[in-house]
Each structure stands twice: as structure tokens, then as C-alpha cells.
Amino acid sequence: MTGNNLGKGAIDASGSQWASIIRRIINEGHQVASHTWDHLNLAQISENDRRFQMTRLETALKSIIQKYPTYMRPPYIATSPAVLQTMNALGYHTIIWDLDTDDYNNLDSVAIQRSRALVDDALRANRPNWNSIQHDIHPQTVYNLTEYQIVEAKKKGFRCKFFYIAAYHDHRLT
């Protein structure tokens, strides 16, 4: 989850719609993970700025759900030894996806078939587990690709687990 991204406003701003959505995510049993406050590339900013990106989001989430996240995914999957050291010092488990569904480039009902094909390829690889990235700001992802991935994964015996990395930016399917 990001704290303030894509011009949507801060998740903890007075009158924000995001607080109720985040509470619903928790109440439905999902895990909320950090994706930084502003969705900045952590490998390109200072140690102080990295810590601000994480602790500002922690403060907001604590005020909304009375919990701190313990998992995080770096924006742009950009890491470095310094980024990982910061995350370890802050007590985070850093998670990385290994299947990019490319949903953000496949925005209509025809193009989303390319994302479905990437899911099919991952399922055919017979790996014991995998993490995919999808963006819940795209209707074809929400109403087409996600259901497809869940149904097809379950057919192959996978158990699906969702991490909302950003309630209004993207999420991750394990």
C-alpha cells in the first residue's frame, strides 16, 4: 500500500475514502504491506528519505488499522544493498514478484489476453509457487485477469493468497 500516490490523496487525510477501504481489506482477512509513502525508487534516494518513505506510511497505517506492516515491496522492484539494509533495520520482510502480468499495458478486453497468456505460461512451468504483480487501478485486471488467475491456479492445485501492496495502486497474488 502506498500512502500518497497517483494524485489520489493521502490515505490518512481527513475525509479520505481510503481509510474505510483499508479497514475493509484488514477485516476481510487480507494482509497490508508497505509500498512506500510516495512510490519513489528507493535505490535512488537517501537513507533518510528511505526511512521517511517507510515510517510516514507506518504512521498513517497505525492510525487507520492500529497495526504496522511487516512486509514491503519496493516500487519498481528497485533494490540495492543499501535499500535491503534499511528495510532489515526497520524490521521489514522485502518481497519481490517473479511474474509480471504486464496488465498495465493490456488495458482492454482483447489486450488483457496477453496477460492471461503470461499466467498460463507461469502455470505450465510447474514451479511450486510464484508471486505475480497486478494493478487494481485497471478494470481489466480487476474484473478479468484476477479471476482468471485465481480459477486457473486453483485448477492446478495452487492456494491463492493476496497481499494488498497498494489499496489503490497494485496488489500481489501469491
C-alpha positions in Angstrom: 0.0 0.0 0.0 1.2 3.5 -0.8 0.4 6.4 1.3 0.0 9.1 -1.3 0.3 8.1 -4.9 -1.1 8.9 -8.3 -2.8 12.1 -7.1 -5.3 10.2 -5.0 -4.5 12.0 -1.8 -3.0 10.8 1.5 -4.6 7.7 2.9 -4.9 9.3 6.3 -6.2 12.6 5.2 -9.4 13.9 6.9 -12.4 12.8 4.9 -10.3 10.4 2.7 -12.2 7.4 1.3 -9.1 5.3 1.7 -9.3 4.7 5.4 -12.5 2.7 5.1 -11.2 0.7 2.2 -8.0 -0.2 4.1 -10.1 -1.2 7.2 -12.3 -3.4 4.9 -9.1 -5.1 3.5 -8.0 -6.0 7.0 -11.5 -7.0 8.1 -11.7 -9.4 5.2 -8.5 -11.1 6.4 -6.0 -9.7 3.9 -2.5 -8.6 4.8 -1.5 -5.0 4.1 2.1 -4.5 3.1 4.1 -1.3 2.5 4.9 0.1 -0.9 6.3 3.4 0.5 4.6 6.7 1.1 5.1 8.3 -2.4 6.0 5.3 -4.6 9.6 6.5 -5.1 12.5 4.5 -6.3 14.2 3.6 -3.0 17.5 2.8 -4.7 17.7 6.4 -5.9 17.0 8.3 -2.7 19.0 8.9 0.5 18.9 6.7 3.6 16.9 9.5 5.4 14.4 9.7 2.6 14.0 5.9 2.5 13.3 5.9 6.2 10.8 8.7 5.8 9.0 6.8 3.0 8.5 3.8 5.3 7.9 5.5 8.6 5.4 8.0 7.2 3.3 5.2 5.8 3.7 3.3 9.1 2.3 6.3 11.0 -0.7 6.5 8.6 -1.5 2.8 8.8 -1.2 2.7 12.5 -3.8 5.5 12.7 -6.1 3.6 10.4 -5.8 -0.1 11.4 -3.8 0.1 14.6 -1.0 -2.1 13.0 2.3 -1.6 11.3 3.1 -3.5 8.1 5.9 -6.1 8.3 6.2 -6.8 4.6 7.1 -4.4 1.9 7.6 -4.4 -1.9 10.0 -1.8 -3.3 8.4 0.3 -6.0 9.7 -0.6 -9.5 11.2 -3.7 -7.8 14.3 -1.4 -7.3 16.6 -2.6 -4.6 20.2 -2.3 -3.7 22.3 -3.5 -0.7 21.5 -0.1 1.0 17.8 -0.5 0.4 17.7 -4.0 1.8 19.8 -2.9 4.8 17.3 -0.1 5.5 14.4 -2.5 5.3 16.1 -5.0 7.5 16.9 -2.3 10.1 13.2 -1.3 10.1 12.1 -4.9 10.5 10.6 -5.5 7.1 10.5 -8.6 5.0 11.2 -7.5 1.5 9.1 -9.3 -1.1 9.7 -9.3 -4.9 7.4 -10.5 -7.6 8.6 -13.0 -10.2 5.6 -12.9 -12.6 4.9 -9.5 -14.2 1.5 -10.0 -15.8 2.0 -6.7 -17.8 -1.6 -5.9 -17.0 -0.7 -2.1 -17.0 0.0 -2.4 -20.8 -3.0 -4.6 -21.6 -5.9 -2.3 -20.8 -8.8 -3.6 -22.9 -10.7 -6.9 -23.1 -8.6 -8.0 -26.1 -5.2 -7.0 -24.9 -5.7 -8.5 -21.4 -5.5 -11.9 -23.1 -1.7 -11.3 -23.3 -1.7 -11.1 -19.5 -3.7 -14.3 -19.3 -1.1 -16.0 -21.5 1.7 -14.9 -19.1 -0.3 -16.5 -16.3 -0.8 -19.7 -18.4 3.0 -19.8 -19.0 3.7 -19.5 -15.3 1.3 -22.3 -14.5 2.8 -24.5 -17.2 6.3 -24.0 -15.7 5.1 -26.2 -12.8 7.0 -24.2 -10.2 5.9 -24.9 -6.6 5.0 -21.2 -6.1 5.2 -17.8 -7.6 4.3 -14.2 -7.0 2.6 -12.0 -9.5 2.1 -8.3 -9.8 -1.2 -6.8 -10.8 -2.6 -3.3 -10.6 -6.1 -2.8 -9.2 -6.5 0.6 -10.9 -7.1 -1.1 -14.2 -10.7 -2.5 -14.7 -9.5 -5.4 -16.9 -7.2 -6.5 -14.2 -9.8 -6.4 -11.5 -12.7 -7.9 -13.4 -10.9 -10.2 -15.8 -7.3 -11.1 -15.1 -7.6 -11.6 -11.3 -10.5 -14.0 -11.5 -8.8 -15.9 -14.4 -5.6 -16.2 -12.4 -7.4 -17.5 -9.3 -9.5 -20.0 -11.2 -6.6 -21.4 -13.3 -4.2 -21.5 -10.3 -6.8 -23.4 -8.2 -7.3 -25.9 -11.1 -3.6 -26.7 -10.8 -3.8 -27.1 -7.1 -2.4 -23.7 -6.0 -3.6 -21.9 -2.9 -4.0 -18.2 -3.6 -3.0 -15.6 -1.1 -3.4 -11.9 -1.6 -1.2 -9.1 -0.4 -2.5 -5.6 -1.0 0.6 -3.7 -1.6 -1.4 -0.6 -2.5 -5.1 -0.4 -2.0 -5.4 1.9 -4.9 -2.3 1.2 -6.8 -1.5 -2.5 -7.1 -1.7 -5.8 -5.4 0.1 -9.1 -5.4 -1.1 -12.6 -5.8 0.9 -15.5 -4.3 
